[in-house]
């Protein structure tokens, strides 16, 4: 349980120095540390965005969805039983910003990246007496697991869920074995409901139950479970279709893992983790270090943040997201709390040594978090997009009412991002589970027979004159023009080939509508 009491052992105030006025300046050290931490946290997303960075996937389609003003069935060719927007609250908020301030898709993506990065720290830092401990914890995570930095910059609403998750762990860690107060129940209901409405991942907010149970807080876990169920239904009710949204979310979760044969058909974040041995060794080192502190007991590990980290790590051996989204953030907060105790024992609140340490930590985190390792923040600068205003693509993008066929999800993200109001639809969007069964079968065949264009044959047979097929050359066995003679081809931007029915053809394949 997180204690609100003052540390049992702290260092005494600095001894008098030989420099006149130094002691008078020391009173400003706590304020300077807070300012340093806040400036660092604000500067990191600013520096990353200054590279021209944009995320690769969902942040683009969320911004485009808000600008388009259209429901998903008018954007995607999709199943009839997934008609409700899975992220209604997020799109409502982005849409409000777009309409109120006339913000473009590019501006909305910047807002997503910057706002959600800051939200995580905004949830953590107010709970700390030594904010530099959060900087130190983030630095440790960044060094041990470099990909964690990129994970915080994706601008996707799952980061709202992570922030909500951390906030609830803070609240319920302090409850311990007592009954929750009315305000704690009210905040919990509101946070879970907002998460269900904004992100649609109401089922993910049940994970703290496991952490509370492992800590021995059985009664507290029961109270939280009741709040989780009630808050989830309240959030589903915000959509106006509570039961349908609840059922659709559960079915979507099952569908994500339902129709695939090999792991390469899944998104990388749904694959098993490798255990991140460096991080495990780092946590073990902190435990050994902290065990030497006066008053430390093994029972101190029965902390909901640490237990949630363990649960996330174990489940991550099956799927990355359990570790990256739940376990790792929990371990980061646990590290911050442990480091805070150590800092309080070694450094006085107004010590200049504390200021120097904070300066070193903030500078290191800024450099480590913003370094463009493997072009992680500049890879997109050479991207070329399929856009309606490109005269070279005249006649090669789908006509009004047409369908853009592609087995490449990046084609959807990038094309929808640049053409949010385009009058066509996409056969593949942000999740294969939303596809019609017959289209999903074609996608899986393309993925199974990697590079064999014969797998596209069912789509080619049903194409109409207004439709287009987009194939990435680098995913073909030859890397040359796709060997589909029924279509005429144009090498467009990057390594994309666009195919259409010959303009001289009078044949009209059966409509897939």
N, C-alpha and C positions, 0 to 999 in steps of 0.2 A: 504494500500500500504506500502511496506517495504521501509523505508527511508534510504538513504545513508548518511544523515547528522549526525554529531556528536550529542550525547545525549544533551538535553537542560539543564540537571542538573547533575553534577558529584561532587563527594567529592573532597576536596582539598588533595594535597599531604600530606603524613604523617608528623606530627610534628617531630622536631629533637629529637633524642633519646640520652640516656646517654652511649650508647655502641659505641666505636670508630669503624669506618669502616662499620657500618650497612648501612648508607646512600649510601655508594659506592656500596654495594652489591644489593641494592634495584633496581638498573637499570637492573639487570638480572632477576627480577621476571617475567616480561612478557615472556621472552624466556623460563624460567624454566616451566612456566605454559603450554606453547605450547608443550614442550618436554614431560611433564607429560601426557598430553592428548594423544599425538601420541603414546607414549609407552603403555598406557592403551588400546587404540583401537587396537594396534597390538598384545598385549598380550592376549586379550580375545579369539579370534579364536584359537590361539596357545594352550592355556590351555584347551579349549574344545576338540580340536583334540587330545591332549595328553592323554585323557581318552580312546582313541580308538574309538571315536564316528564316526559313519557314519549315514547319513539320512536314512529314511525308504523307500523312494519311488522314485520320479522322477530323483533326482540327480544320482541314480544308473543306470537308463536306459539311461540317456543322455550320461554318460561316456561309457557304454557298446555299445551304438549306434555308438559313434565316433570310438571305437576300432574295431567294427565289419566291418565297411566299406560297409555295406549292406543297401539297401533301406528298408523301413518298410514293403512293401509287401513280402520281403524275410524273414522277422522276424515274422510277424503276419499273421494270416488268417483274412483278412479284406475286407471291402467293396471295390468295384472297383472304386468308385467315390471319394476316399480319397487317391489318389496316391502320392500327394506332401507332403514332410516332413513339418509338422507344425512348426518346429523350425530349419529352414535351417541354419540360421546364427550361432546359438549356436553350432550346431553339426559341422559346418565348422571350427569354432574357436577351439573347442576341438579336432577335427580331425587333425588340423594343429599342435597343441601342441603334440599330440600323435605321429605323423609321424616325426616331427622335433627332438623331444627329447626322443622318445621311452618311453613315460610315460604310465604306466599301467592304468587299470580302477580304481584301488585304488588311484593312484596318481592324476588322473583327478578329482575324487570325493573330495579329499583334496583341490585341486585347486578351485573347484566350491564353496565349503563351505567358505574357507578363502577369496577368491577373491571377492565374492559377498557381504559378510559381510562388508568388508573394503570399497567396492564401495559406499555403502549407506552413510557412514560417510565422505568419500572423496568428495561427492557431497555437503554435508551440511557445514562442518567445514570451508572451505575457505570463506564462506559468513559471518562468524561471527567475531566480534571484540573480544569477550570473548569466546573462545572455550570451557571453562568449563561449559558454559550454555548448550551445547549439551550433555555433560556428565550428568548434572543434569536432563535434560529432559528425557534421556534414563533411568536414575535411577528411576524416577517417573513412567515411563511406565512399567518398570520391576517389581516394587513393586505392582502397581495397577493391572496389567494383566500379571502374571507370564508366560503364554503361549507365550507372545510376544517375549520373549527371544529365545524360540525354533524356532519360525517362521523365525527369522533372520538367523538361522543356517541350513536351509533346502537345500541350494545350488542349488536352482531352478532358471531358468532364469526370473521368475516373479520378482525377486529381481532387475534385470536389469531394468525392467519396472518401479518398484518403484523408483529407483534412477533417471531414466529419467524423471519420473513424478515430482519428487521434484525439479529437475533442472529447468524444464519448469515453475513450479510455482514460483520459485525465479525470473526467467527472466521476466515473464509476470506480476508479482506483482509490479515490479519496473516500468513497462511501464505505469500502471495506466490508465489515460484517454487520453494520447497522442498517436500519431501514432507510431507503432514500427519502429525501425531503421533497416537498411538493414542487419546488422550483427545479430540482434535478430531474424529476419525472417530466415536467413540462418542457424543459430544454431538450431532453432526450427525444420526446415525441416529435417536437418541431424539427429537430435536426434529421431524424430518420425520415420523416415525411418529406422534407425538402429534398433529401437525397433520392428518395423514390421518384419524386416528380422531376428532378433535374437530370439524374443519371439513369434512372430506371433499374438500378442494381439493388433493390430493397433486400434481396436474398443475401447479399454480401455483408450487410450490417448485422447479421446474426453471428458472425465470427467471434466477437468479443465474449460470447457465452463460453466458448471453449477456454479462453484465457482466464476468465473468472473461476470456472470450475477447477482448472489446474492449480489455481492459487488457493483452493479450498473455500472460496466464497460461494457456497452452494445457494444460500438464500438470495444473495445479491444477484447471482446468475439467473435465478427464477424471476426476480423482479425485472431484470433487464430484458429477459425473454418476453415477458408480457408487454413491456414498452416497445420492443422490436415488432411484435405482431401488430399491436395497435397502431404504431407509427407507420408501418408499411401499408396498412389498409387506408390510413388517412392520406398518405401520399398518393396512393393509387386513385383515391377519390378526387384528388385535385385535377385529374385528367378528365373528369366527367363520365368516365366509363370504368369504375373501380374493378369490377369482376373481370371484364374483358381485358383490362390492362394487366391485372394480376396473372390471369391465365396466359396471356400472350408472353409476358416476361418469363414465366416458368417454361413455356414451350420453346421459347427462343434459346434458353439456357440448354435445354436438352438437345435442340436441333444443332447447336454449334458443334457438339461432339457426336452427333448421330450418323452423319453420312460421309464417312471418309474411310479409306482403306490403309493408307500409310501416312506417317507423320508429315511428310513433305506437302500434304494437302492442307495442312493447318497453318495458321499464322504462327510466326516464331515465338510469340509470347504465350502461346498455348502448349508449347513443347516442354519437356522436362528440363529442369535446371541441372547444372553439374555439381551443385552443392556449394559453390563459391568457397573453396577451402581457405583462401586467404582471409576472407571475412570471418570464418569460423575460428581460425587461429588468432585473429585480432580480438575477437570477443573473449576467447579463452585467456588471452594475455591480460585484458582488462580485469577479468574476474580474479586472476592470480594477484594482480597489482592491488586491487581493492581489498582482497582478503587480508592484506597486511595492515590495513587501516584499523585504528582502535575502534572497538565496538562492532566491527563487521561480523555478520553471522551468515551461514549458508542459507538461512530462511529469507535473507534479503533478496534472493533470487526468485522467491515466490511473489513476483511483481507482475501485474497484468501486461505491462509492456514487454518484459522479458519473455513471459510465457507465450505471448502472441507472436513474438519473434521466433520462438521455437516451433510453434504450430505452423507458422508460415514457411519456415525452412523445410520442415518435414513434408508438408503438402506440396512445396515447390519441387520436390523430387519427382512429382507427377506432372506439375504444370508451373511454369515460370511465374505466372501472375500471382499465385499465392505468396511467393517469396518477394517478388519485386514490389507488389502493391500493398501487401499487408505486413509480411514479416520484416522486410528491410526498413520501412519507415518506423515500425515499432522498436526495432533494435536501435535506430538512430536516436529516438527519444530516450530510450533506456541509457544509451551511452551519454547523452547530454546530462541526464540526471546524476549518473555516477561521476562524471567529470566535474559537475558542479560541486558535489560533496568534497572532492579532492581539492578543487580550487579554493574552497572556503577554508580548508584546513591549512593550506600552504601559503595563501596570499591574502593580505588584509584587503578589506573592501576598498580603501582609498590609497592602496599602494601603487606607486609608479611602476613597479614590476608587473602589477596586474595590467596596467595600461599598455606596457610594452608587449606582454604576452598576447593581449587582445589584438594589438596592431599586427603582430606576426601571424596570428591565426587568420585574421581577416584578409590580409594580403595574400597568404597562401591559398585560402579558399577561393578568392577571386581569380587568381592565376590558374589554379587547378580546374575550377568549374568552367572557366571561359576559354581555356586553351582549345584550339581547333584541331584536336587529335584526330587523325585519319579523316580530315575534312568533315567532321561531324556537323559543323555549323555552316559550311560553305558548299557542301555537295550539290545543293539545289541551284547554285548560281548559274550553272551551265544548262539547266533544264530549258527545253523548248516545249511549248504547249500548243495543243490544237485549239485554235480560237476562231470565232466567227468573223472577226475583223481582219483576218489574214487573207489578202487577195490571192495568194498562191494556193489556198485551200478551197477556193470557190468551186462548189460542186462536189467536193470530196468529203464534206461533213454531212451528217444525216439531214434530210429535208424535213419539213414540218410534218410531225406525226410519225417520224421514222424511229428506228431503234439502232443504237450503237451496240453491236455485238463485239464482245472481247472477253477473253479468259484472264485478263490481266487487271487486277484490282487497282493498280496505279493509274491505269488509263481512266478509270472512273474518277478517282480522287482528283487528279490534275485537270481533267477536262471539265468536270462539273464545277470545280473551283473557278476556272476561267470563264465558264459559260453558264452561270447560275440560272439564267432565264431562257436558256435555249429551248426550242420547241420539240425536242426529241427526248427519248427515254433510253435507259441503259439496261442491258440484259443482266449484267453483274454489277452490284453496288458494293456496299461496305460489309456485307455478310452473306456468304453463300446460302446460309440456312433460310434466307428470305426468298430464294429463287423458286420458281415453279419446279416440280419434280423432274419434268422432262429436260428443263434447261440445266438443272443441277447435274443430271446424269451426263450431259455433254461436257460440262465443266470438269467433272471428275475424270472423264475419259481423256480430255486434253491433258490434265495434270498427270494421269497415269502413263499415257503414251507421250512423254515429254518430247516436244519438238516435231511430232508427227502430225502434219496438217490434215491428214485424213480424219482425225478426230473431230474436226470442225464440220464435217459433212452434214449432220442434221441441221445445223444453223444455216448453212449455205443453201440448203434445199428450201428453207422457209423464208429466205430473205426476199424483200420486196424492193422495187426501184428506189424507194426513199430510205432504205436501210443501208448501213455500212458495217463492214467487218474490219476491226483493227487488230493487227498481229505485230508483236514485237520481234524484230529480226534476230535479236540476240537469243531468243528462246526457240529459234528454229534450228534444226540439225545442220542445215546448210548455211544459215545466216543470210541467205539471198532472198529474192522475191518468193513469197509463198507459192507453192505449186498447187494452186487451185484454179484451173483454167476456166471455170464457170464465171469467174470474176475478172474485171480489169483492175489493175493495181497502180497505186501512186505512192512513191516513197516520200513521206511527209516529214515531220520534224523528228529530231533525235534518231531513233532506230525503229520508227513506227511505219508499218505499211498499212495503207487504207485500201480496202477492196469494195467494189460496188458492182452491181449487175451492169453489163454493157448497155450503154445508152441506146443502142440500136435494137436491143432485145425487147420484144413485145410480150414475153412470157411474164406472167404474174403469179408467183408462187402463193400458196395458200397463206392467209393471214395468220400470224401467231397471236393475235389479240384474243 
